[in-house]
Each structure stands twice: as structure tokens, then as C-alpha cells.
């Protein structure tokens, strides 16, 4: 039985205050102890807790996919499951709609749920500097100038990309920035990593799917202005000239709770408004 739950919320979302209050009341009624992240603490007036020290058995994100991604990185590589309550507009990761929240949370607390393991990526920028992403890493310039990136996979040279940037994505992230840049939609149970150039200066440069155990090496060969690596579109770190970084599958997984009635293709049809 779940007795400890950690909640994070996006203060900028509509109805978040009322939703957090209703969720807190439900957890208290069920005899579950609730802990709050910075956003949820700001809304509720409760003191924020460290998500890795409160021994939570369930993590809940109130907001959109951005809230879910931020919480997922903050607790990684915890094996505790995550549930996303959608207060946004799209919600590929935060699947539970507001009217379904009470019933969905009650089922989860009773142990009636399905876990979907999602791979994450790890980027190494140098000694002691490692980043984690659930959706993608993006390497791009910040001044609109073209960058040049040499890419190798498992020690074998692939290509030097002259482009606005490059996206290294998980299957989960295939429906995010990679999709907007012309990348493929990849089912989350496919074991691979997607390499998608952003506005490449050669029409023959196309997205590439490589095995999930691949080691991807990227060298920033030319630099015009500032170049950064972004994690899930939220955190940015500047790269030095001739920077060499590696990206690979991270150890551990993000355990997403999926409602039993949902399937990946049902979500695609709904979110992308397919017929």
C-alpha cells in the first residue's frame, strides 16, 4: 500500500490551487502522508521537501508535460512510479484529465495501475558534469547562426552536420521537439535513440534511429556565437569551443503510471487529432 506521496505542481496553471487542495484532501482521507515540491509548497503554503529524502512511494505532477519532465529529472533514478495530472493543453506524459483525477488516484493508491518503463538519456560534458533527460538533449546556437557538429556512434564517424542544431531524443521524446524538426514518431517500447538535425544545410541529412545501447559522441567543430546543450527544453548549459560530449542511455528508467484504458496509439489519435 502507498503511504507516502510527493506532489509537485506548476503555480502558473489554471485551477492548480483548487486541484492541489482536492488532491491533498483525498490523500489525507486515505491516510496517505503528502510531501510537497517547491511549486506545490508555494501554492499550499507548506514547506517544500527534498523528493529524494522523503521516501515517497508515488510521485504526482500537477500541470503539463513540462512539470512532469522537471519532476522526473529531479527524482531520477528513483524507481518509484510517477503519475501526471494534466492541467495543460497537450499532455503526452501527463495523461490524467482533471475530471478523472479522483478515480485515477484512488486506483493507484489501491495498487490498481500499469507501469510503463521509459528510458532516459545521460549526457557527459566532462569530468563530474552529467545531465539527464527524459525527452531529449538539444545542441544549438543561441544567436541564429549555423553550428557544425561531428557525430560518431560507437566510435564510428557518421556525419558532420551543418545545421541550426541537433536533437538526441528518446522514443518518449519523439513526439516533442524532434517531431517538430521532422523526426519520426517512435513508439515508447522501441529500443532506440533518435538523432534529428535541426534545419540541416543539406537535404540528404535525415533523422537517424540507432540502437539504445549506442554511445553517441558529438564534437562542436565550429562555433559562431554561443552554443548550448538543453535538457528537455528546460535547463541550458553553455558549451566551450571544440567541446566534446557523449550521450548514451541512462542507467535506470522513469516508471510512468499508465491508465489501463489508455494505449499509445489512442493517445496519438487524441493528441494529434488523427481520424
C-alpha distance (Angstrom), angle and dihedral (degrees) to the residues before:
residue distance angle dihedral
X1 . . .
X2 3.78 . .
X3 3.81 111.7 .
X4 3.81 102.9 159.8
X5 3.82 124.8 52.6
X6 3.81 129.9 179.4
X7 3.82 117.5 -152.0
X8 3.79 128.9 -163.9
X9 3.80 123.0 -178.7
X10 3.79 140.1 -176.0
X11 3.83 107.6 -120.8
X12 3.81 90.3 -157.6
X13 3.80 95.9 64.5
X14 3.79 123.1 99.2
X15 3.80 116.4 -110.0
X16 3.81 91.1 13.3
X17 3.81 94.4 124.6
X18 3.81 93.4 51.3
X19 3.81 91.6 42.4
X20 3.81 93.4 50.7
X21 3.80 90.8 48.5
X22 3.81 91.7 50.4
X23 3.81 91.7 47.1
X24 3.81 92.3 48.4
X25 3.81 90.5 49.9
X26 3.81 91.3 50.1
X27 3.81 92.7 49.9
X28 3.81 92.0 48.3
X29 3.81 90.4 50.2
X30 3.80 89.0 52.7
X31 3.80 91.7 49.8
X32 3.81 93.0 -112.0
X33 3.81 121.1 145.9
X34 3.81 112.8 -130.6
X35 3.80 127.1 -150.0
X36 3.79 123.7 -169.3
X37 3.78 135.5 -140.9
X38 3.84 123.0 -143.7
X39 3.81 94.5 -85.0
X40 3.79 95.5 44.7
X41 3.80 90.3 43.9
X42 3.79 91.2 53.4
X43 3.80 91.1 53.0
X44 3.80 97.2 43.0
X45 3.79 99.4 35.2
X46 3.82 89.6 -123.0
X47 3.80 122.5 137.3
X48 3.84 110.5 -100.7
X49 3.80 117.9 -115.7
X50 3.79 131.7 -149.3
X51 3.82 105.2 -103.3
X52 3.80 92.3 -146.6
X53 3.80 95.2 50.9
X54 3.80 103.9 44.4
X55 3.84 93.4 72.6
X56 3.80 91.8 -130.6
X57 3.79 116.7 -175.1
X58 3.81 92.8 -159.9
X59 3.80 133.9 30.1
X60 3.81 120.4 -154.6
X61 3.81 125.0 -166.0
X62 3.82 117.6 -159.8
X63 3.79 110.7 -162.8
X64 3.77 132.8 37.0
X65 3.78 135.6 -43.5
X66 3.81 90.6 -70.4
X67 3.81 91.1 61.1
X68 3.80 90.0 47.8
X69 3.82 93.0 49.7
X70 3.79 93.6 48.3
X71 3.80 92.2 49.8
X72 3.82 91.9 45.5
X73 3.81 91.5 55.9
X74 3.81 93.0 45.7
X75 3.82 93.1 56.3
X76 3.82 100.0 35.3
X77 3.02 126.1 159.0
X78 3.82 91.6 23.5
X79 3.80 112.0 125.6
X80 3.82 93.3 -148.3
X81 3.84 111.3 118.4
X82 3.80 124.1 -105.6
X83 3.80 128.2 -140.9
X84 3.80 122.5 -165.6
X85 3.82 121.2 -152.4
X86 3.80 108.4 -161.7
X87 3.80 116.3 -132.6
X88 3.80 91.8 153.3
X89 3.78 134.9 72.8
X90 3.81 107.9 -100.2
X91 3.78 112.4 24.8
X92 3.80 110.7 179.7
X93 3.82 89.1 159.8
X94 3.81 100.3 24.9
X95 3.77 95.3 59.9
X96 3.81 103.1 161.6
X97 3.78 111.8 95.9
X98 3.79 118.8 -143.5
X99 3.84 96.9 -107.7
X100 3.83 88.6 52.7
X101 3.81 96.1 49.7
X102 3.82 100.9 95.9
X103 3.79 95.2 47.9
X104 3.81 93.3 42.0
X105 3.82 94.4 49.9
X106 3.80 92.2 46.6
X107 3.81 90.5 52.8
X108 3.80 91.5 49.0
X109 3.81 92.5 49.2
X110 3.81 88.1 51.9
X111 3.80 90.5 52.5
X112 3.80 95.1 -108.2
X113 3.80 103.2 134.2
X114 3.79 144.5 99.5
X115 3.81 124.2 -121.2
X116 3.79 122.0 -141.6
X117 3.80 113.0 -166.7
X118 3.80 112.5 -142.6
X119 3.78 122.5 -166.1
X120 3.80 121.0 -127.9
X121 3.80 131.4 -156.9
X122 3.79 130.1 -125.0
X123 3.80 123.1 -153.2
X124 3.79 122.1 -163.2
X125 3.81 114.0 -155.7
X126 3.78 95.0 175.3
X127 3.82 140.3 -55.7
X128 3.79 109.5 -16.5
X129 3.82 94.9 -3.5
X130 3.79 111.9 110.2
X131 3.80 128.8 154.7
X132 3.80 131.8 -166.1
X133 3.81 128.5 -149.3
X134 3.79 132.6 179.5
X135 3.82 96.3 -168.2
X136 3.78 108.7 24.2
X137 3.76 153.4 -48.4
X138 3.79 116.7 -120.2
X139 3.81 122.9 -162.1
X140 3.80 110.4 -165.9
X141 3.78 145.1 139.3
X142 3.78 119.6 -101.4
X143 3.82 98.1 -148.5
X144 3.80 99.4 58.1
X145 3.81 92.4 -104.3
X146 3.79 123.4 133.8
X147 3.80 118.0 -102.8
X148 3.80 128.9 -156.7
X149 3.79 118.8 -136.0
X150 3.78 127.2 -177.6
X151 3.83 110.2 -150.1
X152 3.81 127.5 -162.7
X153 3.81 129.1 177.1
X154 3.81 118.8 -152.9
X155 3.79 90.0 -16.2
X156 3.81 95.3 -51.2
X157 3.80 118.5 115.8
X158 3.81 112.5 -118.6
X159 3.80 108.0 174.0
X160 3.76 146.8 -45.6
X161 3.78 106.8 -116.2
X162 3.79 120.6 -151.4
X163 3.78 101.0 -166.8
X164 3.77 146.3 117.5
X165 3.79 85.7 -89.6
X166 3.78 145.4 -55.7
X167 3.82 133.6 -103.4
X168 3.80 123.3 -146.5
X169 3.79 104.9 -165.6
X170 3.78 142.5 179.9
X171 3.82 119.7 -135.3
X172 3.82 86.4 -103.1
X173 3.80 89.2 57.1
X174 3.80 93.6 47.2
X175 3.82 89.7 94.9
X176 3.82 92.5 51.6
X177 3.83 128.6 61.6
X178 3.81 93.1 -24.7
X179 3.80 90.8 60.5
X180 3.82 91.0 50.6
X181 3.82 88.8 52.1
X182 3.80 92.5 53.4
X183 3.79 99.3 -91.5
X184 3.82 123.8 145.9
X185 3.79 126.4 -96.2
X186 3.80 104.8 -113.6
X187 3.80 122.9 -167.4
X188 3.84 110.5 -118.7
X189 3.82 93.2 -120.3
X190 3.82 91.9 59.8
X191 3.80 109.1 106.4
X192 3.78 103.6 -133.0
X193 3.80 149.5 96.1
X194 3.80 121.8 -124.3
X195 3.82 123.1 -139.0
X196 3.82 110.1 -162.8
X197 3.83 123.0 176.7
X198 3.81 116.7 -144.6
X199 3.82 112.5 -130.5
X200 3.83 94.1 -27.0
X201 3.80 118.3 -157.2
X202 3.79 90.9 -128.0
X203 3.79 122.9 63.2
X204 3.82 90.1 -147.5
X205 3.83 91.9 65.0
X206 3.77 105.1 100.0
X207 3.82 135.1 168.5
X208 3.79 114.4 -78.5
X209 3.81 129.0 -152.4
X210 3.82 114.6 -153.0
X211 3.83 131.0 -179.6
X212 3.80 115.1 -78.8
X213 3.82 92.4 -119.2
X214 3.81 91.8 58.8
X215 3.81 122.3 123.2
X216 3.80 108.4 -137.9
X217 3.80 117.3 -159.1
X218 3.78 121.5 -166.1
X219 3.80 127.0 -172.2
X220 3.77 121.3 -168.4
X221 3.80 99.5 -137.7
X222 3.80 101.0 174.0
X223 3.74 127.5 26.7
X224 3.80 127.9 -163.4
X225 3.77 111.1 177.6
X226 3.80 119.0 -34.3
X227 3.81 123.0 -16.1
X228 3.80 122.0 -165.6
X229 3.77 141.1 -177.3
X230 3.80 113.7 -135.8
X231 3.81 126.0 -160.7
X232 3.81 114.3 -144.2
X233 3.79 88.3 -26.0
X234 3.81 90.8 -71.3
X235 3.81 112.5 83.8
X236 3.81 123.0 44.1
X237 3.80 130.9 -164.4
X238 3.78 125.0 -174.6
X239 3.80 117.6 -121.7
X240 3.78 122.4 -142.1
X241 3.79 123.8 -128.1
X242 3.83 111.9 -76.6
X243 3.81 89.2 10.6
X244 3.80 115.8 176.7
X245 3.79 117.8 -154.5
X246 3.78 135.8 170.2
X247 3.79 129.3 -147.6
X248 3.79 126.2 -166.0
X249 3.77 142.8 149.7
X250 3.80 110.3 -66.2
X251 3.78 121.8 -124.9
X252 3.78 109.8 -104.6
X253 3.80 129.4 19.7
X254 3.78 142.0 -113.6
X255 3.81 108.0 -108.4
X256 3.79 107.1 -145.9
X257 3.77 121.4 -168.3
X258 3.79 110.4 -130.8
X259 3.82 121.7 -165.3
X260 3.80 108.6 -117.6
X261 3.80 93.0 -123.0
X262 3.79 93.7 54.9
X263 3.77 125.9 90.0
X264 3.79 128.0 -176.8
X265 3.79 93.5 -113.5
X266 3.79 91.9 47.8
X267 3.80 88.2 55.3
X268 3.82 91.0 48.9
X269 3.79 91.8 51.3
X270 3.79 91.5 49.2
X271 3.80 99.7 42.0
X272 3.81 97.4 39.6
X273 3.80 93.2 37.9
X274 3.76 95.4 -125.3
X275 3.80 119.2 171.9
